[in-house]
Amino acid sequence: MARLLHMLLEELTLNLKRAEGHARLTLRWRGGTVTTLEVPVPAFPAYGARTDEDTISLLLPASRPYETANSGQNVNIVSST
């Protein structure tokens, strides 16, 4: 079934409206037909998961010697989750 969808589908666009509790899927089929679906999504708390402050305090000093752009992004991800 997945192969058939892959052959028939030209583009899939997902517009997630988590605060409103739904997502809009727009499917553009080969041949030009467009199908739009509204799909409910579960509501999640806005704050998400949190990393313990002790863990962050251990990770931040260890990341300082690395001056690459990726290490900064990784630290931001860890400290914001």
C-alpha positions as CSV (number, residue, x, y, z in Angstrom):
1,M,0.0,0.0,0.0
2,A,2.8,2.4,0.8
3,R,4.4,1.9,-2.6
4,L,1.1,2.6,-4.3
5,L,0.7,5.9,-2.3
6,H,4.2,6.8,-3.2
7,M,3.5,6.3,-6.9
8,L,0.2,8.3,-6.7
9,L,1.1,11.1,-4.4
10,E,3.1,14.2,-5.7
11,E,3.2,16.2,-2.5
12,L,2.0,16.1,1.1
13,T,1.8,19.3,3.2
14,L,1.2,19.2,7.0
15,N,0.1,22.3,8.8
16,L,0.0,21.5,12.5
17,K,-2.2,23.7,14.7
18,R,-1.5,22.0,18.1
19,A,-3.1,24.8,20.1
20,E,-6.3,24.4,18.1
21,G,-6.2,20.7,18.4
22,H,-6.0,19.8,14.7
23,A,-3.7,19.4,11.7
24,R,-4.5,20.1,8.1
25,L,-3.1,17.7,5.5
26,T,-3.0,18.8,1.9
27,L,-2.3,16.0,-0.5
28,R,-1.5,16.8,-4.1
29,W,-1.9,13.8,-6.3
30,R,-0.2,13.1,-9.6
31,G,-2.6,14.4,-12.2
32,G,-3.3,17.6,-10.3
33,T,-6.1,16.7,-7.9
34,V,-5.8,18.2,-4.4
35,T,-7.3,16.7,-1.2
36,T,-7.5,18.6,2.1
37,L,-8.1,16.7,5.4
38,E,-8.6,18.1,8.9
39,V,-7.2,15.6,11.4
40,P,-7.6,15.9,15.2
41,V,-4.3,15.8,17.2
42,P,-4.0,15.2,20.9
43,A,-3.4,18.2,23.1
44,F,-0.1,18.3,24.9
45,P,0.9,20.6,27.7
46,A,2.6,23.7,26.4
47,Y,5.6,23.3,28.8
48,G,6.7,19.8,27.4
49,A,9.3,17.7,29.1
50,R,11.9,19.4,31.3
51,T,15.6,18.5,31.8
52,D,16.6,18.5,35.4
53,E,18.7,21.6,36.3
54,D,21.5,19.4,37.8
55,T,21.8,17.6,34.4
56,I,22.0,20.9,32.6
57,S,24.7,22.2,35.0
58,L,26.8,19.1,34.2
59,L,26.4,19.4,30.4
60,L,27.0,23.1,30.0
61,P,30.6,23.2,31.2
62,A,31.4,20.0,29.2
63,S,30.2,21.7,26.0
64,R,32.2,24.9,26.3
65,P,35.4,23.6,24.8
66,Y,33.6,22.8,21.6
67,E,33.3,25.8,19.4
68,T,31.3,24.3,16.5
69,A,27.8,25.5,15.6
70,N,26.4,22.0,16.3
71,S,27.5,21.9,19.9
72,G,25.7,25.1,20.6
73,Q,22.5,23.8,19.0
74,N,22.7,20.6,21.0
75,V,23.1,22.5,24.2
76,N,20.1,24.7,23.4
77,I,18.0,21.6,22.6
78,V,19.0,19.9,25.9
79,S,18.4,23.0,28.0
80,S,15.1,23.8,26.4
81,T,13.5,20.3,26.7
